[in-house]
């Protein structure tokens, strides 16, 4: 990168953000290069949440997704739940 954001050379950091540089010099946020999300100011690694779920003896498979909804709802795919997962 050539440091075009300012008049002086700028330091660059690998944040994991994926952006597009427009001819106007503006940056457009496209997403992340990893599965990290921000929720109420906290950065969350979705893979780590999945790993914790999979450590529970009653959980055979798990996926963790980020969706644009105001609530988080656990979903199970089982006709027999012997005990709460939390």
C-alpha positions as CSV (number, residue, x, y, z in Angstrom):
1,X,0.0,0.0,0.0
2,X,1.3,3.4,-0.8
3,X,-0.2,5.4,2.1
4,X,-2.7,7.4,0.0
5,X,-5.0,8.0,3.0
6,X,-2.9,11.0,4.2
7,X,-0.2,13.3,3.0
8,X,2.4,11.4,5.0
9,X,3.4,7.8,4.9
10,X,0.8,5.9,6.9
11,X,1.2,2.7,9.0
12,X,-1.0,-0.2,7.9
13,X,-2.3,-3.0,10.1
14,X,-3.8,-6.4,9.1
15,X,-7.3,-6.1,10.7
16,X,-9.1,-8.8,8.8
17,X,-11.4,-6.2,7.1
18,X,-12.0,-6.6,3.4
19,X,-12.4,-3.3,1.6
20,X,-12.6,-1.9,-1.9
21,X,-10.7,1.2,-2.7
22,X,-12.8,3.5,-4.9
23,X,-11.2,5.9,-7.5
24,X,-12.4,8.8,-5.2
25,X,-10.1,7.5,-2.5
26,X,-13.0,6.2,-0.3
27,X,-12.9,2.8,1.1
28,X,-16.0,0.6,1.0
29,X,-16.3,-2.2,3.7
30,X,-17.1,-5.5,2.0
31,X,-16.8,-7.9,5.0
32,X,-14.2,-9.9,6.9
33,X,-11.5,-12.3,5.7
34,X,-12.2,-14.4,8.8
35,X,-15.3,-15.5,10.8
36,X,-15.0,-12.8,13.4
37,X,-18.0,-10.6,14.1
38,X,-18.7,-7.7,16.3
39,X,-21.7,-7.8,18.7
40,X,-22.3,-4.9,21.1
41,X,-18.7,-3.8,20.7
42,X,-17.3,-7.2,21.4
43,X,-15.3,-9.1,18.8
44,X,-16.5,-12.8,18.7
45,X,-14.8,-15.6,16.9
46,X,-17.6,-17.8,15.5
47,X,-15.3,-20.8,15.2
48,X,-14.5,-20.6,19.0
49,X,-18.2,-20.6,19.8
50,X,-18.7,-23.7,17.6
51,X,-15.7,-25.4,19.4
52,X,-17.3,-24.8,22.8
53,X,-20.6,-26.2,21.7
54,X,-18.9,-29.3,20.3
55,X,-17.2,-30.0,23.6
56,X,-20.6,-30.7,25.2
57,X,-21.3,-34.4,25.3
58,X,-24.8,-34.0,23.9
59,X,-23.8,-32.0,20.9
60,X,-22.8,-34.1,17.8
61,X,-22.6,-31.3,15.3
62,X,-22.8,-27.5,15.4
63,X,-22.5,-24.5,13.1
64,X,-22.5,-20.9,14.2
65,X,-23.6,-18.2,11.8
66,X,-23.9,-14.4,12.0
67,X,-27.2,-13.1,10.9
68,X,-28.7,-9.5,10.9
69,X,-31.3,-10.1,13.5
70,X,-31.7,-8.5,17.0
71,X,-32.0,-11.8,18.8
72,X,-29.9,-14.9,19.2
73,X,-31.8,-18.2,19.2
74,X,-30.4,-21.6,19.8
75,X,-31.7,-24.2,17.4
76,X,-31.5,-28.0,17.9
77,X,-32.2,-30.8,15.5
78,X,-33.2,-33.6,17.8
79,X,-36.3,-35.4,19.0
80,X,-34.6,-36.3,22.3
81,X,-33.0,-33.6,24.4
82,X,-32.0,-35.2,27.7
83,X,-30.9,-32.0,29.4
84,X,-30.4,-28.3,28.7
85,X,-27.3,-27.5,26.8
86,X,-26.4,-24.6,29.2
